[in-house]
């Protein structure tokens, strides 16, 4: 198992078992980690995750390739949304929004379980963090990312008749 340091997240998730939705800005696409995670939490939550696109960092290529497209390299990490199976929402689908060369947001569509249940859209993102001393540059980068995410949310909502929108971001 390549990322044992991420297993402590599992008990924290179990402490939040009464939450309808849990948005994780860090998720590792490791088959063994996912299997362990799902074996412990799978009876409580539906899970949908999106992987970040790959690239080259410090001369090292991130080469976790998409199973359906070997020409599109993916990183080993991304983000994840957990929907409580006993909560008020059903998971419908998830879409990835590219917000930068190796950055994504996740637009998750759910539906209220009640009669005439409305569509509920969630935006999950991990905003960029400063890589230089110019805080204004980072502020502009984050504003641009949020604009892209808001456009994607609006587009997703237009594809349905009605919906509520909630979001979570973590710099």
N, C-alpha and C positions, 0 to 999 in steps of 0.2 A: 504494500500500500504506500503510495508515494506522498501522501499528505496526511499523516496521522495527527498532526496538530489541529486539524479541522474537526476531528471527532467530538471534542468538547461542546460543539454547537448543538449536538443532539439533545442533551439534557435541558439546555436552554429552550429549545423548541418545545419540548414536552411541558415545560413550565408555562408555556403560552398556549396550551391545548384548548383553552376556551376562546381564543381569538378566531374570528371568522377568516382573517387573511393575515399572512406573514410574508413580508417582502424582504428577500435577502439580496443584498448588493454584492455579495461574494459567494460564488458557488463553484465547486471544483468538479470538472467532468472526468472523474476517475471512476471506472466501473465498480471497483471494490468499495469505494466510499459511497457511491450511490446505492449499491446493494445493501450495505450496512445501514445507511440512513433510512432507506425505504423499509427494511425489515423491522426497524424500531418505530418509525412514524407513519408508515404506509396505511395502517388501519385508521389513522386520524385525519390524514391530509392527502388531497390530490396534489401532485407536484408537477409544475411545468417550468422548464429552465431554457435559457437562451445562451448560446456560447458566443464569446467575442471573436471577431475576425482576427486572424493572425498577422504576423509581420516579423520584422527583424528588430531586435533590441540588443544592443551591445554586441553586434555581430553574430548573435545566436538566433536562428529561425525557430519560431514557434510553429510546430508542424503537426499538431493534432488535427488531422484532416477530417473533413466532414465525410461521413460514411456514404452519403449519396452523391457527393461531388468531390473527387480527389484533387481537383484543380483549385479548390477554395480552401486554403489553409485556415484552421481555427486555432485559437489559443486554448489552453487547458482550463480557463476560467470564464465566468460569465455571471449571470444573475438568475434568481429563482423566485417563484411565487408559490406559496403553499395555501391551498383553499381547504378550510376545515370541512370534512365530509358531514359533520353533524351541525354545521353552521347554517347561516341564512342564504348562502350562495352556492350555485353550481358553476363549475368551471366550464366555459365554452371553448375558448381558444386563446392562444398567445401569439403575438407577432413581434418580430425584432425590428427596431428602428436604428439605423446607423447614424450616430451623432458625431462621429469623428473617425479617423483612419482605423483605430482599434477600439472604438468606444461604441457602446450600444445603450439603448433603453428597451424596456419590455412593456408592451401594451397588452394587458390581459383583459379579456372580455369574460364576464360572469353574468349569470342571470339569477335574480331573486327566486327562491324556492316557493314563495307564496303564489296564490292564484293571481293571474295577470301580472306575474313578476316582471319587473323592469330589467333592462340590461344595465349592468354596472361595469364601468371601465376603470382599470387601474393602470397607473403609469409608474413603473419602477425604473430607477436610473441610478447610476453611480457617477455623479458629476466629476469633471476633471479637477485635479488639484494642482496648485502652483508648481511649475517646473522651473520658474525663474523668479527674479525679484520684482517683476512688474505685476503688481496685484491688479492693475486695471486691465491688463491683457487677459489675465485669468477670468476676471469679472465678465469681460466681453465674450470669452469662450463659453463660460457657463450660461450666459444669457442666450447665446446662439443655440446651445444644446437644448435649453428649455423651450425655445421657439420651435425647434424641430419636433420636440416631443409633443408640444401643444398642437401643432399641425397634424401630427399622426393621430392624436386623440380625437381631434375634430373630424378627421377623415373616417376613423373607425366608427364614431357615433353617427355620422351621416349614413353609414351603411345599414343602420338599424333605425327603427321608428322613434325610439325614446331611450334615454339612458342617464345615469348619474355618473359623475366622474370624480375619482379620488386619485391622489398621487403621493408618492414617497420618493424623496431623493436623499442621498447621503454623500456629502463631499468627501 
